[in-house]
Amino acid sequence: MNQPSPNPAESTPPYLTCREVLDFLMGFLDGELTEPQREAFARHLAVCPSCVNYVAGYRTTVRATKAATLPPGVSGSDPAAGVVPEGLIRAIREARRAS
């Protein structure tokens, strides 16, 4: 007797919505997502050109802002180094994760 073929929708986790992609964006860029979250994020980007463009624009904005706000004589990838107390940075990141 033939078994019904599996429904692909049942075996594939649901796609994130565009709103959920925005909610995960900072974690994605900071490399803080779990493997399943990264996979869901990538799965959404594979089918949503609008979010791909948004993420690219966001990355560009972050890079430009970091470069523009480096104090004289400070170089490197962390523009807050030596300017913003590390404890404050940690507190802000923890508050973002909790919300």
Contacts in CASP RR format, 6 or more apart in sequence:
PFRMAT RR
TARGET T0000
AUTHOR 0000-0000-0000
METHOD contacts of the structure
MODEL  1
MNQPSPNPAESTPPYLTCREVLDFLMGFLDGELTEPQREAFARHLAVCPS
CVNYVAGYRTTVRATKAATLPPGVSGSDPAAGVVPEGLIRAIREARRAS
13 36 0 8 1.000
13 40 0 8 1.000
13 43 0 8 1.000
15 40 0 8 1.000
15 43 0 8 1.000
15 44 0 8 1.000
15 47 0 8 1.000
16 24 0 8 1.000
16 40 0 8 1.000
16 41 0 8 1.000
16 43 0 8 1.000
16 44 0 8 1.000
17 44 0 8 1.000
18 44 0 8 1.000
18 48 0 8 1.000
18 50 0 8 1.000
18 51 0 8 1.000
20 44 0 8 1.000
21 41 0 8 1.000
21 44 0 8 1.000
21 45 0 8 1.000
21 48 0 8 1.000
21 51 0 8 1.000
21 54 0 8 1.000
21 55 0 8 1.000
22 54 0 8 1.000
24 33 0 8 1.000
24 37 0 8 1.000
24 41 0 8 1.000
25 55 0 8 1.000
25 58 0 8 1.000
26 32 0 8 1.000
26 96 0 8 1.000
27 33 0 8 1.000
28 37 0 8 1.000
28 38 0 8 1.000
28 41 0 8 1.000
28 55 0 8 1.000
29 58 0 8 1.000
29 59 0 8 1.000
29 62 0 8 1.000
30 93 0 8 1.000
31 38 0 8 1.000
32 97 0 8 1.000
33 41 0 8 1.000
44 51 0 8 1.000
45 51 0 8 1.000
45 52 0 8 1.000
45 55 0 8 1.000
66 77 0 8 1.000
66 79 0 8 1.000
67 79 0 8 1.000
69 79 0 8 1.000
70 76 0 8 1.000
70 79 0 8 1.000
71 79 0 8 1.000
71 83 0 8 1.000
74 81 0 8 1.000
74 82 0 8 1.000
74 83 0 8 1.000
80 89 0 8 1.000
END
